[in-house]
Amino acid sequence: MSAFPAQLSRLIVERAVTAALEEDLGLAGDLTSQATLSPTDMAIALLSSREAGVIAGLDLAAAAFRLIGDGVIFAAQVNDGDRVSPGDVVARVSGPARLVMSAERVALNFLNPLSGIATLTRRFVDAVEGTKARICDTRKTTPGLRAFQKYAVRCGGGANHRFSLDDAILIKDNHIAVAGSVTAAYKAAEAYAGHLVAIEIEVTTLVEFEEALAAGARVVLLDNMDNATLRQAVGLNKGRARLEASGGVKLDRVRSIAETGVDYISSSQITMAAPPLDLGLDVEILRK
């Protein structure tokens, strides 16, 4: 069964876009547009892709033009998650020229980087096609933009790891060091967690992995293991736990990781190293 399309809350979209518009307009507004354009000038603009990629962030772009003032119409020609080619029209924008010009940068500042994340995520997803592995993000995101960046990952066909520290328990190496052992850390988490709280534990060696399985772990993160070690872990697991590979995962290696038989592959690359997709707004001014 395919997943339903990703969706963003209108509340968080409008809150973020309002803050971005306030930052960009300052106290006096768009001086350049006020100085060069008449209040009666109208504009028609095409928002187009200049390279191949996957779109994400249309709701944010639409909100920028909607919130800038009355009379601007934003008509998307594609959906988030759609692939585009160079020259494809992503949206048509029309309305008072001053308003269109004033909202342009905020719209693109959301749309370009989010589409870049969706595009890179899709490349990772395409690279593991035919295996059972799912591509996941991490909490390595730009502060304040996590919800949007993780949304873009979903638009690219990826899956989300934790959104925040209160989503689930993820026992990492430093937790284990302080707790004293893999078993001690896992049992403490098990005693603390409610029945709906997931627990994952990170291991770096096969010895730690076997200890985690013996402690009852059902989700194990295999951190910075080479492919040979990952295959051994999959063999030792015998289907008891879901296995996530992480650490140093890049596009040129992700296929070979997937072929070891792990269930999930998480990478910070898709949110922290994705280049923005080149999208631009070409405007025609209609003077009265």
N, C-alpha and C positions, 0 to 999 in steps of 0.2 A: 504494500500500500504506500503510495506517495504521500509526502507530508503536505499539509495545507500551506498556502503562501504565508510568508512572514508578515507581520503587521506591527506598526508602531502606534502607541497611544497618542491621540491628538493633544492631550494635556502636556506631555513632555516635549512634543514637537513644538508647540506654540511657545512654551516657556523658553526653550533653547533659542528659537529663532528670534523671539522678542529681545532677548539679551544680546544676541549678535547684531541685530539692527540698531539697538541703542548704542552699542559699542562703536559701530561704524558711522552712524549719523552724528554722534556727538551732541553738542548743545545747539548748534546753529543749522544742522542739516547738511545736505549735499550742496556745498558751495559751488562746485563746478557746474552741476546741472542747473542750479538756479541762475548762474551767471550766463550760461550759453543757450538755454532752452526757454522758450516762451511757455507760460502756464497752459496755453491752448494747444501746444504741439502734441501730436499723438505719435505713437510708435508701434510698429509691428516687428517682432523679433523671432528668429528661429534659433532654438537651442539645439545644437547638433553635436554629434560625436566626430572627433577627428582621428580616432583610431578604434580598432576592434576592442570590445570589452563587454562587461556585464553592468547593467544599471542598478544603482541603489541610492535612495535618498530623495526620491521625487516628492514625497510628502513634505520634506523640509524645504525644498526649492519652491514648491507651491505655496507654502506658508509664508515664505519671504515676500513673494509678490502679493499675497492676499493681505498681509498685515501692514505693508508699506502705505496703503491708502486705498480709497475707493476707486473702482473703475478698471483695475488691472485684471485681465483674464489670463489664466495659466491653463493651457490645454495639453495635457500629456499625450504623447503619441505612442508611447510604449509603457510597459509596466516594470516595476522593480523586479529584478531577476531575469529580465529579458537580455539576450545577447544583441549587441549592435555592431554594425560595421562602419568603417569610415564614411562620413557623409550622411549617415542616417539622422533624420530629425527626431529628437527626443521629446521636444515640447514646442508649442507655439505660444508666444506671449504677446499680448496687445494691451494698449491702454495709454494713459497720460505718459508722455515721454519722460518727464522728470521722475516719475515714480518707478517706471521700468528701469531706468538707469541707476536709480538709488538702491534698488533691491538686487541688482545683478550680481554683485560680488558676494553678498551673503549667500544667495542661492547657490552659486558655484562653489563657494567655500565648503558647503556641506556636500553637494552632489559629486564633485570631482574626487575627493579622497574616499568617500564611501563607495563610489563606483570602482575605485581602484582596489579597495579591499574585496569587494564582490568579485572582481575580475581575477585577482590572484587566488582567492579561495577556489574559484571554479577551475583554475589550472591545477591546483592540488587535487581537487575532487576528480577531475578528468584523468589525472595521472594514476589514480588507484582504482579506476573503473575495472570491474570484473573480479575484484577482491571483496572480502567482507568488511574491510576497514572503513571507518568513517573518519572524516577530517574534522577536528575540533579546534576551537580557539583556546585562549588562556585569559588570565586576568591582566596580562600585559597590554594595556590600552591607554589611550590618552585621557588623563583625568577630566571628568565631566562629560566625556563623549562615549563612555562604555556602552550604554544602551544602543546608541546608533551604530557603533562599530560592530557590535555583536549582531545587530540586525543585518548589517551588510554581509556578514559571514553567512547568515542564513539565506540571504538573497543569492549568494554564490554557491549554494548547495551544501554548505558546511553545517556543523552542529555546534551548539554552545556548551562550553564547560561552565564552571561556576560564574555567576554574575557578581557575587560578592562573598565575603567571608561567612555570611550567615546562610548561604545556600545549602551547604553540605560540609561535612568534615573531611579535610584532606590532610592526612598526617604526613609531613615532610621530614627530611633527614634531621633537621634541627629539633623538631618535636621528639623524634626517636632518641636523639642524643641526650636530651634533657630527661626524658622519661626513663631511659636506661636500656631499653631494648625494643625491638619490633613488637614482641608479644606484650610487653607492659604498656606500650603506647596504644596498641590496638584494643586491648581489653579495657583500658581506661576510657577510650572513646566509646566503646560499645556500652559501657555502664552509664555513660553520660547522655548518649544520644536518645532522642525520642524515636518512636517506632517508624516515623516517616522521614527521618534524617539519614541520608546516605553516608556511608563511610568509605573512603578510599585511602590507601596507604602507599606511600612511595618507597621503592626499594632500589638499590643500586647493584646488588650482587645476587647470584642464584641462591646463596646461603640465606640471605635476608628474604628472598622470595619464598623459599620453602618454609621459613619460619612464619611468614605472613599467612600462607595457606594453612599451616597447622593451627594458627590462632583463629582461623575462621574467616579470613578476609574474602570478600566477594567481589571487590574491585581493587585491582592493583596497578599502580603506575610504575612502569619499568623505565627508570631514568638513565639516560645516557648509556644505554647498552648497545653494543655493536650487533649486527644482524645475526651472527652466529649464536650469540648469547640469547637474543630474542627468540630464536628458533628453539633453543633448549628450554627456555621458560615456557613456551607454548606446549612443548612436549611434556614437561613436568606437570603442567596445569591440569591436563586431561579434562578440560571443560569446566573445572570447578569455579573459576573466577573469571570475570571479564577483565581483559588486559588492555592497558593503554600504554603505548610507546610515546616517550617524550624526550626532549633534550637534543638540541642541534639538528632539528628536523628541517631540511630545506627541500626545495622542489626537485633537485637532481637526485635525491636519495629516497624520496617518499615512496616510490613504487616498490623499491626493494624492501623497505620496512613493511609495507602492506603484505608483501608476499611471504613474510615470516608467519602470518596467521594471527596477528594481534587484532583486537576488535576495534580499537580506536587509536588515532594518531593525533596528538595535539602539537600545535606549533604556534609560537609567538610571531612568526614571520608574516602570517596573513593579516595581522592587525598592525604590526609595528614596522614592517618593511615594504608595504605595498605602495608602489608609486601611484599618484593620482591618475585617474583616467582623463585624457585630454578632451574636455567638452568646452564648447564656447558658444557665446550668444552674439549673433549678428543682427544688428538693429537697423531698421530703416525709419527715418523720421518723416512724418507727414505734417507739413506746416499748414496752418490755417491763416 
